[in-house]
Amino acid sequence: MINIAGLAIGMACCLLIALYVLDDLSYDRYHEKADRIHRITLHGRLAGNEIHTTSTAAPMVGVLVSEFPEVEDSVRVDESSDILVRYGDRQFNESRV
């Protein structure tokens, strides 16, 4: 029983790890040009504390497009608050953008 239980637990762990890796590798793969999508992260120090974040300054969106000719388009994602979305003459608040 101990051998069978150990084998079952080992196989379950292997399967969960494989599913996690497959999900991670498939991120954004549904886009036609997925190989051209990049994410900017910030790693540094502020007041002696290490910072690791995916949040960047708002002006970076425009600077990336204007200063780097290889950047075709840029977008900033903000998860911290409600955002007012406008489409044509319609507008509404969207949370968790």
Biopython code that builds the backbone (N, CA, C, O; Angstrom):
import numpy as np
from Bio.PDB.StructureBuilder import StructureBuilder

atoms = [
    (1, "MET", "N", (0.817, -1.199, 0.000)),
    (1, "MET", "CA", (0.000, 0.000, 0.000)),
    (1, "MET", "C", (0.859, 1.261, 0.000)),
    (1, "MET", "O", (0.530, 2.241, -0.669)),
    (2, "ILE", "N", (1.970, 1.237, 0.757)),
    (2, "ILE", "CA", (2.834, 2.413, 0.815)),
    (2, "ILE", "C", (3.438, 2.685, -0.559)),
    (2, "ILE", "O", (3.512, 3.836, -0.989)),
    (3, "ASN", "N", (3.871, 1.624, -1.253)),
    (3, "ASN", "CA", (4.444, 1.794, -2.588)),
    (3, "ASN", "C", (3.410, 2.336, -3.573)),
    (3, "ASN", "O", (3.720, 3.222, -4.369)),
    (4, "ILE", "N", (2.210, 1.822, -3.527)),
    (4, "ILE", "CA", (1.163, 2.270, -4.443)),
    (4, "ILE", "C", (0.766, 3.715, -4.135)),
    (4, "ILE", "O", (0.575, 4.513, -5.053)),
    (5, "ALA", "N", (0.643, 4.055, -2.853)),
    (5, "ALA", "CA", (0.309, 5.427, -2.471)),
    (5, "ALA", "C", (1.415, 6.387, -2.898)),
    (5, "ALA", "O", (1.126, 7.475, -3.396)),
    (6, "GLY", "N", (2.664, 6.006, -2.713)),
    (6, "GLY", "CA", (3.792, 6.848, -3.127)),
    (6, "GLY", "C", (3.813, 7.050, -4.629)),
    (6, "GLY", "O", (4.064, 8.157, -5.105)),
    (7, "LEU", "N", (3.551, 5.987, -5.380)),
    (7, "LEU", "CA", (3.506, 6.079, -6.837)),
    (7, "LEU", "C", (2.360, 6.993, -7.284)),
    (7, "LEU", "O", (2.537, 7.812, -8.186)),
    (8, "ALA", "N", (1.199, 6.855, -6.662)),
    (8, "ALA", "CA", (0.044, 7.688, -7.011)),
    (8, "ALA", "C", (0.314, 9.161, -6.719)),
    (8, "ALA", "O", (-0.015, 10.027, -7.529)),
    (9, "ILE", "N", (0.905, 9.441, -5.574)),
    (9, "ILE", "CA", (1.233, 10.831, -5.228)),
    (9, "ILE", "C", (2.279, 11.390, -6.188)),
    (9, "ILE", "O", (2.166, 12.535, -6.626)),
    (10, "GLY", "N", (3.283, 10.605, -6.514)),
    (10, "GLY", "CA", (4.323, 11.035, -7.453)),
    (10, "GLY", "C", (3.756, 11.321, -8.840)),
    (10, "GLY", "O", (4.124, 12.312, -9.471)),
    (11, "MET", "N", (2.860, 10.458, -9.314)),
    (11, "MET", "CA", (2.253, 10.664, -10.625)),
    (11, "MET", "C", (1.343, 11.894, -10.627)),
    (11, "MET", "O", (1.307, 12.645, -11.602)),
    (12, "ALA", "N", (0.611, 12.092, -9.530)),
    (12, "ALA", "CA", (-0.262, 13.259, -9.430)),
    (12, "ALA", "C", (0.555, 14.551, -9.436)),
    (12, "ALA", "O", (0.183, 15.514, -10.106)),
    (13, "CYS", "N", (1.657, 14.578, -8.702)),
    (13, "CYS", "CA", (2.526, 15.753, -8.684)),
    (13, "CYS", "C", (3.117, 16.022, -10.066)),
    (13, "CYS", "O", (3.174, 17.169, -10.510)),
    (14, "CYS", "N", (3.549, 14.976, -10.731)),
    (14, "CYS", "CA", (4.112, 15.119, -12.077)),
    (14, "CYS", "C", (3.062, 15.684, -13.031)),
    (14, "CYS", "O", (3.367, 16.561, -13.839)),
    (15, "LEU", "N", (1.843, 15.194, -12.945)),
    (15, "LEU", "CA", (0.771, 15.672, -13.800)),
    (15, "LEU", "C", (0.446, 17.142, -13.525)),
    (15, "LEU", "O", (0.239, 17.912, -14.462)),
    (16, "LEU", "N", (0.399, 17.536, -12.257)),
    (16, "LEU", "CA", (0.131, 18.930, -11.910)),
    (16, "LEU", "C", (1.239, 19.860, -12.394)),
    (16, "LEU", "O", (0.957, 20.957, -12.876)),
    (17, "ILE", "N", (2.474, 19.443, -12.274)),
    (17, "ILE", "CA", (3.603, 20.243, -12.752)),
    (17, "ILE", "C", (3.536, 20.382, -14.271)),
    (17, "ILE", "O", (3.759, 21.470, -14.802)),
    (18, "ALA", "N", (3.232, 19.290, -14.974)),
    (18, "ALA", "CA", (3.120, 19.331, -16.434)),
    (18, "ALA", "C", (1.998, 20.271, -16.871)),
    (18, "ALA", "O", (2.166, 21.024, -17.831)),
    (19, "LEU", "N", (0.867, 20.239, -16.187)),
    (19, "LEU", "CA", (-0.236, 21.138, -16.525)),
    (19, "LEU", "C", (0.141, 22.596, -16.285)),
    (19, "LEU", "O", (-0.216, 23.468, -17.077)),
    (20, "TYR", "N", (0.850, 22.859, -15.211)),
    (20, "TYR", "CA", (1.301, 24.215, -14.919)),
    (20, "TYR", "C", (2.249, 24.716, -16.010)),
    (20, "TYR", "O", (2.108, 25.845, -16.480)),
    (21, "VAL", "N", (3.198, 23.898, -16.408)),
    (21, "VAL", "CA", (4.168, 24.282, -17.438)),
    (21, "VAL", "C", (3.461, 24.508, -18.777)),
    (21, "VAL", "O", (3.762, 25.481, -19.468)),
    (22, "LEU", "N", (2.542, 23.641, -19.150)),
    (22, "LEU", "CA", (1.805, 23.813, -20.406)),
    (22, "LEU", "C", (0.997, 25.111, -20.392)),
    (22, "LEU", "O", (0.950, 25.815, -21.400)),
    (23, "ASP", "N", (0.372, 25.430, -19.283)),
    (23, "ASP", "CA", (-0.383, 26.672, -19.179)),
    (23, "ASP", "C", (0.537, 27.878, -19.290)),
    (23, "ASP", "O", (0.202, 28.852, -19.965)),
    (24, "ASP", "N", (1.685, 27.824, -18.640)),
    (24, "ASP", "CA", (2.629, 28.927, -18.681)),
    (24, "ASP", "C", (3.172, 29.139, -20.085)),
    (24, "ASP", "O", (3.327, 30.281, -20.517)),
    (25, "LEU", "N", (3.460, 28.072, -20.800)),
    (25, "LEU", "CA", (3.993, 28.184, -22.157)),
    (25, "LEU", "C", (2.946, 28.613, -23.174)),
    (25, "LEU", "O", (3.298, 29.114, -24.242)),
    (26, "SER", "N", (1.683, 28.428, -22.868)),
    (26, "SER", "CA", (0.629, 28.784, -23.819)),
    (26, "SER", "C", (0.116, 30.203, -23.623)),
    (26, "SER", "O", (-0.810, 30.615, -24.321)),
    (27, "TYR", "N", (0.683, 30.957, -22.702)),
    (27, "TYR", "CA", (0.239, 32.319, -22.414)),
    (27, "TYR", "C", (0.354, 33.190, -23.658)),
    (27, "TYR", "O", (1.435, 33.273, -24.241)),
    (28, "ASP", "N", (-0.706, 33.830, -24.076)),
    (28, "ASP", "CA", (-0.784, 34.718, -25.242)),
    (28, "ASP", "C", (-0.532, 34.024, -26.570)),
    (28, "ASP", "O", (-0.315, 34.709, -27.570)),
    (29, "ARG", "N", (-0.552, 32.719, -26.628)),
    (29, "ARG", "CA", (-0.295, 32.006, -27.883)),
    (29, "ARG", "C", (-1.472, 32.055, -28.851)),
    (29, "ARG", "O", (-1.332, 31.657, -30.007)),
    (30, "TYR", "N", (-2.618, 32.533, -28.404)),
    (30, "TYR", "CA", (-3.762, 32.628, -29.298)),
    (30, "TYR", "C", (-3.643, 33.833, -30.227)),
    (30, "TYR", "O", (-4.385, 33.928, -31.205)),
    (31, "HIS", "N", (-2.719, 34.758, -29.938)),
    (31, "HIS", "CA", (-2.501, 35.900, -30.823)),
    (31, "HIS", "C", (-1.738, 35.451, -32.063)),
    (31, "HIS", "O", (-0.864, 34.587, -31.989)),
    (32, "GLU", "N", (-2.074, 36.041, -33.189)),
    (32, "GLU", "CA", (-1.413, 35.702, -34.446)),
    (32, "GLU", "C", (0.086, 35.998, -34.394)),
    (32, "GLU", "O", (0.891, 35.246, -34.944)),
    (33, "LYS", "N", (0.453, 37.088, -33.736)),
    (33, "LYS", "CA", (1.858, 37.495, -33.657)),
    (33, "LYS", "C", (2.344, 37.443, -32.212)),
    (33, "LYS", "O", (2.939, 38.399, -31.715)),
    (34, "ALA", "N", (2.091, 36.331, -31.549)),
    (34, "ALA", "CA", (2.428, 36.181, -30.131)),
    (34, "ALA", "C", (3.925, 36.316, -29.866)),
    (34, "ALA", "O", (4.321, 36.744, -28.782)),
    (35, "ASP", "N", (4.743, 35.965, -30.821)),
    (35, "ASP", "CA", (6.193, 36.052, -30.622)),
    (35, "ASP", "C", (6.679, 37.500, -30.572)),
    (35, "ASP", "O", (7.839, 37.746, -30.240)),
    (36, "ARG", "N", (5.811, 38.462, -30.898)),
    (36, "ARG", "CA", (6.181, 39.877, -30.898)),
    (36, "ARG", "C", (5.602, 40.622, -29.698)),
    (36, "ARG", "O", (5.710, 41.847, -29.636)),
    (37, "ILE", "N", (4.996, 39.924, -28.752)),
    (37, "ILE", "CA", (4.433, 40.542, -27.554)),
    (37, "ILE", "C", (5.449, 40.432, -26.422)),
    (37, "ILE", "O", (5.996, 39.359, -26.166)),
    (38, "HIS", "N", (5.692, 41.543, -25.754)),
    (38, "HIS", "CA", (6.653, 41.560, -24.651)),
    (38, "HIS", "C", (6.035, 42.264, -23.451)),
    (38, "HIS", "O", (5.130, 43.085, -23.596)),
    (39, "ARG", "N", (6.526, 41.938, -22.286)),
    (39, "ARG", "CA", (6.056, 42.532, -21.041)),
    (39, "ARG", "C", (7.230, 43.182, -20.342)),
    (39, "ARG", "O", (8.286, 42.570, -20.184)),
    (40, "ILE", "N", (7.046, 44.407, -19.929)),
    (40, "ILE", "CA", (8.110, 45.143, -19.246)),
    (40, "ILE", "C", (7.913, 44.995, -17.741)),
    (40, "ILE", "O", (6.809, 45.162, -17.223)),
    (41, "THR", "N", (8.986, 44.683, -17.065)),
    (41, "THR", "CA", (8.954, 44.587, -15.609)),
    (41, "THR", "C", (9.999, 45.543, -15.034)),
    (41, "THR", "O", (10.941, 45.944, -15.717)),
    (42, "LEU", "N", (9.815, 45.887, -13.797)),
    (42, "LEU", "CA", (10.723, 46.797, -13.116)),
    (42, "LEU", "C", (11.383, 46.058, -11.961)),
    (42, "LEU", "O", (10.713, 45.528, -11.075)),
    (43, "HIS", "N", (12.718, 46.034, -11.991)),
    (43, "HIS", "CA", (13.501, 45.447, -10.907)),
    (43, "HIS", "C", (14.503, 46.515, -10.460)),
    (43, "HIS", "O", (15.280, 47.020, -11.271)),
    (44, "GLY", "N", (14.482, 46.849, -9.197)),
    (44, "GLY", "CA", (15.406, 47.862, -8.716)),
    (44, "GLY", "C", (15.330, 48.046, -7.217)),
    (44, "GLY", "O", (14.766, 47.225, -6.493)),
    (45, "ARG", "N", (15.919, 49.154, -6.767)),
    (45, "ARG", "CA", (15.924, 49.484, -5.351)),
    (45, "ARG", "C", (15.332, 50.874, -5.165)),
    (45, "ARG", "O", (15.620, 51.799, -5.924)),
    (46, "LEU", "N", (14.502, 50.998, -4.139)),
    (46, "LEU", "CA", (13.925, 52.279, -3.770)),
    (46, "LEU", "C", (13.983, 52.391, -2.251)),
    (46, "LEU", "O", (13.375, 51.596, -1.535)),
    (47, "ALA", "N", (14.707, 53.370, -1.778)),
    (47, "ALA", "CA", (14.894, 53.594, -0.340)),
    (47, "ALA", "C", (15.434, 52.350, 0.361)),
    (47, "ALA", "O", (15.032, 52.030, 1.480)),
    (48, "GLY", "N", (16.346, 51.655, -0.310)),
    (48, "GLY", "CA", (16.973, 50.481, 0.279)),
    (48, "GLY", "C", (16.186, 49.194, 0.161)),
    (48, "GLY", "O", (16.678, 48.134, 0.547)),
    (49, "ASN", "N", (14.970, 49.263, -0.366)),
    (49, "ASN", "CA", (14.148, 48.065, -0.533)),
    (49, "ASN", "C", (14.147, 47.626, -1.988)),
    (49, "ASN", "O", (14.097, 48.451, -2.900)),
    (50, "GLU", "N", (14.203, 46.315, -2.193)),
    (50, "GLU", "CA", (14.152, 45.796, -3.554)),
    (50, "GLU", "C", (12.729, 45.859, -4.089)),
    (50, "GLU", "O", (11.767, 45.591, -3.370)),
    (51, "ILE", "N", (12.610, 46.220, -5.367)),
    (51, "ILE", "CA", (11.310, 46.314, -6.025)),
    (51, "ILE", "C", (11.294, 45.341, -7.193)),
    (51, "ILE", "O", (12.218, 45.331, -8.007)),
    (52, "HIS", "N", (10.267, 44.536, -7.280)),
    (52, "HIS", "CA", (10.019, 43.643, -8.411)),
    (52, "HIS", "C", (8.554, 43.807, -8.762)),
    (52, "HIS", "O", (7.687, 43.291, -8.056)),
    (53, "THR", "N", (8.267, 44.517, -9.842)),
    (53, "THR", "CA", (6.885, 44.796, -10.189)),
    (53, "THR", "C", (6.694, 44.840, -11.698)),
    (53, "THR", "O", (7.650, 45.017, -12.452)),
    (54, "THR", "N", (5.463, 44.680, -12.122)),
    (54, "THR", "CA", (5.136, 44.817, -13.540)),
    (54, "THR", "C", (4.517, 46.175, -13.805)),
    (54, "THR", "O", (4.112, 46.459, -14.932)),
    (55, "SER", "N", (4.438, 47.010, -12.798)),
    (55, "SER", "CA", (3.862, 48.342, -12.938)),
    (55, "SER", "C", (4.961, 49.321, -13.341)),
    (55, "SER", "O", (6.047, 49.322, -12.762)),
    (56, "THR", "N", (4.668, 50.149, -14.333)),
    (56, "THR", "CA", (5.623, 51.154, -14.784)),
    (56, "THR", "C", (4.927, 52.511, -14.813)),
    (56, "THR", "O", (3.711, 52.595, -14.641)),
    (57, "ALA", "N", (5.689, 53.552, -15.027)),
    (57, "ALA", "CA", (5.143, 54.904, -15.060)),
    (57, "ALA", "C", (4.263, 55.091, -16.300)),
    (57, "ALA", "O", (4.543, 54.524, -17.356)),
    (58, "ALA", "N", (3.216, 55.878, -16.168)),
    (58, "ALA", "CA", (2.273, 56.108, -17.265)),
    (58, "ALA", "C", (2.938, 56.681, -18.517)),
    (58, "ALA", "O", (2.565, 56.264, -19.614)),
    (59, "PRO", "N", (3.891, 57.604, -18.430)),
    (59, "PRO", "CA", (4.505, 58.158, -19.647)),
    (59, "PRO", "C", (5.308, 57.143, -20.461)),
    (59, "PRO", "O", (5.662, 57.416, -21.608)),
    (60, "MET", "N", (5.598, 55.985, -19.885)),
    (60, "MET", "CA", (6.411, 55.006, -20.609)),
    (60, "MET", "C", (5.728, 54.516, -21.886)),
    (60, "MET", "O", (6.406, 54.160, -22.849)),
    (61, "VAL", "N", (4.401, 54.493, -21.903)),
    (61, "VAL", "CA", (3.667, 54.036, -23.087)),
    (61, "VAL", "C", (4.050, 54.868, -24.303)),
    (61, "VAL", "O", (4.393, 54.320, -25.351)),
    (62, "GLY", "N", (3.993, 56.184, -24.170)),
    (62, "GLY", "CA", (4.334, 57.066, -25.284)),
    (62, "GLY", "C", (5.815, 57.056, -25.618)),
    (62, "GLY", "O", (6.193, 57.111, -26.789)),
    (63, "VAL", "N", (6.649, 56.985, -24.600)),
    (63, "VAL", "CA", (8.096, 57.008, -24.810)),
    (63, "VAL", "C", (8.551, 55.765, -25.568)),
    (63, "VAL", "O", (9.405, 55.866, -26.449)),
    (64, "LEU", "N", (8.006, 54.612, -25.249)),
    (64, "LEU", "CA", (8.401, 53.390, -25.945)),
    (64, "LEU", "C", (8.162, 53.496, -27.443)),
    (64, "LEU", "O", (9.015, 53.110, -28.242)),
    (65, "VAL", "N", (7.003, 54.019, -27.824)),
    (65, "VAL", "CA", (6.660, 54.126, -29.245)),
    (65, "VAL", "C", (7.481, 55.210, -29.932)),
    (65, "VAL", "O", (7.929, 55.015, -31.062)),
    (66, "SER", "N", (7.687, 56.350, -29.272)),
    (66, "SER", "CA", (8.395, 57.456, -29.919)),
    (66, "SER", "C", (9.915, 57.283, -29.941)),
    (66, "SER", "O", (10.569, 57.736, -30.881)),
    (67, "GLU", "N", (10.482, 56.640, -28.928)),
    (67, "GLU", "CA", (11.938, 56.539, -28.817)),
    (67, "GLU", "C", (12.524, 55.262, -29.417)),
    (67, "GLU", "O", (13.709, 55.226, -29.752)),
    (68, "PHE", "N", (11.721, 54.231, -29.555)),
    (68, "PHE", "CA", (12.218, 52.958, -30.071)),
    (68, "PHE", "C", (11.455, 52.600, -31.343)),
    (68, "PHE", "O", (10.290, 52.211, -31.268)),
    (69, "PRO", "N", (12.090, 52.723, -32.507)),
    (69, "PRO", "CA", (11.384, 52.470, -33.767)),
    (69, "PRO", "C", (10.901, 51.025, -33.921)),
    (69, "PRO", "O", (9.962, 50.767, -34.674)),
    (70, "GLU", "N", (11.526, 50.093, -33.224)),
    (70, "GLU", "CA", (11.100, 48.694, -33.327)),
    (70, "GLU", "C", (9.819, 48.398, -32.547)),
    (70, "GLU", "O", (9.222, 47.337, -32.725)),
    (71, "VAL", "N", (9.389, 49.326, -31.681)),
    (71, "VAL", "CA", (8.142, 49.157, -30.938)),
    (71, "VAL", "C", (7.000, 49.712, -31.787)),
    (71, "VAL", "O", (6.952, 50.910, -32.062)),
    (72, "GLU", "N", (6.085, 48.842, -32.197)),
    (72, "GLU", "CA", (4.966, 49.250, -33.047)),
    (72, "GLU", "C", (3.853, 49.903, -32.247)),
    (72, "GLU", "O", (3.285, 50.906, -32.680)),
    (73, "ASP", "N", (3.535, 49.351, -31.089)),
    (73, "ASP", "CA", (2.451, 49.863, -30.270)),
    (73, "ASP", "C", (2.727, 49.503, -28.818)),
    (73, "ASP", "O", (3.523, 48.608, -28.532)),
    (74, "SER", "N", (2.072, 50.196, -27.914)),
    (74, "SER", "CA", (2.308, 49.984, -26.495)),
    (74, "SER", "C", (1.007, 50.186, -25.738)),
    (74, "SER", "O", (0.153, 50.966, -26.158)),
    (75, "VAL", "N", (0.859, 49.488, -24.632)),
    (75, "VAL", "CA", (-0.323, 49.627, -23.787)),
    (75, "VAL", "C", (0.109, 49.475, -22.336)),
    (75, "VAL", "O", (1.056, 48.752, -22.026)),
    (76, "ARG", "N", (-0.597, 50.163, -21.460)),
    (76, "ARG", "CA", (-0.312, 50.068, -20.029)),
    (76, "ARG", "C", (-1.510, 49.436, -19.339)),
    (76, "ARG", "O", (-2.649, 49.825, -19.599)),
    (77, "VAL", "N", (-1.274, 48.481, -18.477)),
    (77, "VAL", "CA", (-2.326, 47.793, -17.741)),
    (77, "VAL", "C", (-2.259, 48.247, -16.297)),
    (77, "VAL", "O", (-1.186, 48.263, -15.693)),
    (78, "ASP", "N", (-3.409, 48.619, -15.741)),
    (78, "ASP", "CA", (-3.478, 49.106, -14.367)),
    (78, "ASP", "C", (-4.533, 48.302, -13.623)),
    (78, "ASP", "O", (-5.716, 48.367, -13.957)),
    (79, "GLU", "N", (-4.115, 47.549, -12.623)),
    (79, "GLU", "CA", (-5.037, 46.710, -11.864)),
    (79, "GLU", "C", (-5.517, 47.371, -10.576)),
    (79, "GLU", "O", (-6.277, 46.768, -9.818)),
    (80, "SER", "N", (-5.087, 48.582, -10.325)),
    (80, "SER", "CA", (-5.297, 49.142, -8.993)),
    (80, "SER", "C", (-6.632, 49.841, -8.781)),
    (80, "SER", "O", (-7.025, 50.059, -7.635)),
    (81, "SER", "N", (-7.342, 50.200, -9.845)),
    (81, "SER", "CA", (-8.547, 50.998, -9.614)),
    (81, "SER", "C", (-9.563, 50.796, -10.724)),
    (81, "SER", "O", (-9.322, 50.078, -11.694)),
    (82, "ASP", "N", (-10.705, 51.447, -10.556)),
    (82, "ASP", "CA", (-11.719, 51.459, -11.604)),
    (82, "ASP", "C", (-11.270, 52.405, -12.718)),
    (82, "ASP", "O", (-10.663, 53.444, -12.462)),
    (83, "ILE", "N", (-11.576, 52.029, -13.943)),
    (83, "ILE", "CA", (-11.170, 52.815, -15.103)),
    (83, "ILE", "C", (-12.415, 53.244, -15.862)),
    (83, "ILE", "O", (-13.333, 52.447, -16.057)),
    (84, "LEU", "N", (-12.450, 54.502, -16.290)),
    (84, "LEU", "CA", (-13.531, 54.984, -17.127)),
    (84, "LEU", "C", (-13.212, 54.606, -18.568)),
    (84, "LEU", "O", (-12.204, 55.051, -19.117)),
    (85, "VAL", "N", (-14.057, 53.797, -19.180)),
    (85, "VAL", "CA", (-13.855, 53.337, -20.547)),
    (85, "VAL", "C", (-14.832, 54.082, -21.445)),
    (85, "VAL", "O", (-16.023, 54.170, -21.150)),
    (86, "ARG", "N", (-14.312, 54.615, -22.545)),
    (86, "ARG", "CA", (-15.157, 55.307, -23.521)),
    (86, "ARG", "C", (-15.064, 54.599, -24.856)),
    (86, "ARG", "O", (-13.974, 54.280, -25.332)),
    (87, "TYR", "N", (-16.214, 54.359, -25.450)),
    (87, "TYR", "CA", (-16.292, 53.767, -26.782)),
    (87, "TYR", "C", (-17.368, 54.518, -27.548)),
    (87, "TYR", "O", (-18.559, 54.363, -27.278)),
    (88, "GLY", "N", (-16.938, 55.337, -28.511)),
    (88, "GLY", "CA", (-17.894, 56.177, -29.209)),
    (88, "GLY", "C", (-18.508, 57.170, -28.241)),
    (88, "GLY", "O", (-17.786, 57.889, -27.551)),
    (89, "ASP", "N", (-19.833, 57.220, -28.181)),
    (89, "ASP", "CA", (-20.497, 58.127, -27.249)),
    (89, "ASP", "C", (-20.901, 57.434, -25.950)),
    (89, "ASP", "O", (-21.536, 58.047, -25.091)),
    (90, "ARG", "N", (-20.538, 56.166, -25.802)),
    (90, "ARG", "CA", (-20.851, 55.414, -24.577)),
    (90, "ARG", "C", (-19.662, 55.448, -23.628)),
    (90, "ARG", "O", (-18.512, 55.461, -24.069)),
    (91, "GLN", "N", (-19.933, 55.464, -22.333)),
    (91, "GLN", "CA", (-18.866, 55.379, -21.340)),
    (91, "GLN", "C", (-19.373, 54.613, -20.117)),
    (91, "GLN", "O", (-20.551, 54.676, -19.764)),
    (92, "PHE", "N", (-18.457, 53.895, -19.490)),
    (92, "PHE", "CA", (-18.804, 53.125, -18.299)),
    (92, "PHE", "C", (-17.554, 52.844, -17.492)),
    (92, "PHE", "O", (-16.442, 52.882, -18.018)),
    (93, "ASN", "N", (-17.740, 52.561, -16.206)),
    (93, "ASN", "CA", (-16.628, 52.222, -15.311)),
    (93, "ASN", "C", (-16.368, 50.731, -15.383)),
    (93, "ASN", "O", (-17.294, 49.920, -15.345)),
    (94, "GLU", "N", (-15.102, 50.382, -15.486)),
    (94, "GLU", "CA", (-14.691, 48.979, -15.546)),
    (94, "GLU", "C", (-13.732, 48.731, -14.398)),
    (94, "GLU", "O", (-12.740, 49.446, -14.256)),
    (95, "SER", "N", (-14.009, 47.738, -13.584)),
    (95, "SER", "CA", (-13.117, 47.430, -12.468)),
    (95, "SER", "C", (-12.192, 46.276, -12.850)),
    (95, "SER", "O", (-12.496, 45.478, -13.737)),
    (96, "ARG", "N", (-11.085, 46.212, -12.173)),
    (96, "ARG", "CA", (-10.081, 45.164, -12.365)),
    (96, "ARG", "C", (-9.578, 45.111, -13.795)),
    (96, "ARG", "O", (-9.534, 44.041, -14.404)),
    (97, "VAL", "N", (-9.198, 46.262, -14.335)),
    (97, "VAL", "CA", (-8.669, 46.322, -15.699)),
    (97, "VAL", "C", (-7.234, 45.856, -15.682)),
    (97, "VAL", "O", (-6.584, 45.824, -16.727)),
]
sb = StructureBuilder()
sb.init_structure("model")
sb.init_model(0)
sb.init_chain("A")
sb.init_seg("    ")
for serial, (resi, resn, name, xyz) in enumerate(atoms, 1):
    if name == "N":
        sb.init_residue(resn, " ", resi, " ")
    sb.init_atom(name, np.array(xyz, "f"), 0.0, 1.0, " ", f" {name:<3s}", serial, name[0])
structure = sb.get_structure()
